[in-house]
C-alpha cells in the first residue's frame, strides 16, 4: 500500500503565522513554490497560503502585503496524515479541489504532496496509474 509518506515531498518549509504576506511572497520566490504551509510558534500546522491567495485576497482587494499577516489568509485547512493511503489522499484532494496537500504527523508538518508528486510516484518506483492521474486532473481542472 502506497501512503502519503511514500509520495510526499519532504522538507517543506513553513512561514510563521505572524510573518507578512510580503515575506511569504519573497519566500515563495526564493523557494520557487506556489504555496507555503503556515505554522505557529509550536511548529503545528495552522493553514496554507498560495500565491493566488496573495494576489486575489490581498493585492486585488487593495490590502497591503507588508502589513497583512500570513495567518490572515489561513482559511479552512485540509491535510492528510503521513500514514493515509493514496486512495484517501486522492479522494480528499479531488473533493476539495486541492493541488497541494500538507502531510502531518502528530499535528506537525512533515511534507507536502503536489500534482508533480502524484505523477512521479515514490522512491520504490510505484506510482499512480494513468487512470488515477487522469481522474484526478479531471476533478481538479474540468469540474470547476
C-alpha positions in Angstrom: 0.0 0.0 0.0 1.4 3.4 -1.0 0.9 6.0 1.7 1.1 9.8 1.8 4.5 9.5 3.4 5.8 7.4 0.4 4.9 10.0 -2.2 5.2 13.4 -0.4 8.0 15.9 -0.8 9.9 16.1 2.4 11.4 19.2 3.9 8.5 21.6 3.2 9.3 25.0 4.8 6.7 26.8 6.8 6.0 30.5 7.0 5.4 31.7 10.6 1.8 32.7 11.2 2.8 36.2 12.2 5.0 36.9 9.2 3.7 39.3 6.5 2.4 38.4 3.1 5.3 40.3 1.6 7.6 37.9 3.4 5.5 34.9 2.2 5.7 36.1 -1.4 9.5 36.5 -1.1 9.9 33.1 0.4 7.8 31.6 -2.4 10.0 33.3 -4.9 13.2 32.1 -3.2 12.0 28.5 -2.8 10.3 28.5 -6.3 7.0 27.3 -4.9 3.4 28.4 -5.2 2.2 27.6 -1.7 3.5 27.7 1.8 2.3 25.9 4.9 1.6 28.3 7.8 2.9 27.2 11.2 2.6 28.6 14.7 5.4 29.0 17.2 4.7 25.4 18.3 5.5 24.3 14.7 2.0 22.9 14.4 0.3 23.4 11.0 -2.2 26.3 11.1 -3.0 26.8 7.4 -1.7 27.1 3.9 -1.2 30.2 1.7 -0.9 30.2 -2.0 0.4 32.8 -4.5 -3.1 33.1 -5.7 -4.3 34.0 -2.2 -1.8 36.8 -2.0 -2.9 38.2 -5.4 -6.7 37.8 -5.1 -7.3 38.2 -1.4 -4.7 40.9 -0.7 -3.5 42.8 -3.7 -6.7 42.8 -5.7 -8.7 43.6 -2.6 -6.5 46.7 -2.1 -4.8 45.5 1.1 -1.1 46.0 2.0 1.0 42.8 1.8 3.7 44.4 4.0 1.2 44.6 7.0 -1.2 41.7 6.4 -0.1 38.6 8.2 0.1 35.0 6.8 -2.4 33.8 9.3 -4.9 36.3 7.9 -5.0 34.2 4.8 -5.4 30.8 6.6 -8.8 29.6 5.7 -10.2 26.1 6.2 -7.2 23.7 6.4 -7.2 20.4 4.6 -4.4 18.0 5.2 -3.7 14.3 5.3 -1.8 12.1 7.8 1.5 10.5 6.8 0.0 7.0 7.0 -3.0 7.7 4.9 -3.2 5.5 1.8 -3.2 7.2 -1.6 -6.9 6.4 -2.3 -7.8 8.6 0.7 -5.3 11.3 -0.3 -6.6 11.5 -3.9 -10.2 11.5 -2.7 -9.6 14.4 -0.3 -7.6 16.4 -3.0 -10.4 15.8 -5.5 -13.2 16.5 -3.1 -11.8 19.9 -2.1 -10.1 20.6 -5.5 -6.7 21.0 -3.8 -3.5 20.9 -5.9 -1.1 20.9 -2.9 -1.8 18.8 0.2 0.1 19.2 3.5 1.0 16.0 5.2 1.1 15.9 9.0 2.3 13.5 11.7 1.3 14.2 15.3 -0.1 17.6 14.1 3.3 18.7 12.7 4.1 19.2 9.1 6.3 16.5 7.6 5.8 17.1 3.9 3.7 18.3 1.0 2.1 16.4 -1.9 1.8 18.3 -5.2 0.5 17.3 -8.6 4.1 16.6 -9.6 4.5 14.2 -6.7 1.4 12.3 -7.8 2.7 11.9 -11.3 6.2 11.0 -10.3 5.4 8.3 -7.8 7.6 7.4 -4.8 11.0 6.1 -4.2 10.2 2.4 -4.7 9.1 3.1 -8.2 5.4 2.7 -7.6 3.2 5.4 -9.0 -0.4 6.2 -9.6 -2.0 4.5 -12.6 -2.6 6.6 -15.6 -6.3 6.3 -14.9 -5.9 7.6 -11.4 -3.9 10.6 -12.7 -6.4 11.4 -15.4 -9.3 11.2 -12.9 -7.5 13.5 -10.5 -6.8 16.0 -13.2 -10.4 15.9 -14.5 -11.7 16.5 -11.0 -9.4 19.4 -10.3 -9.4 21.2 -13.7 -12.6 20.2 -15.5 -15.2 20.3 -12.8 -14.5 23.9 -11.8 
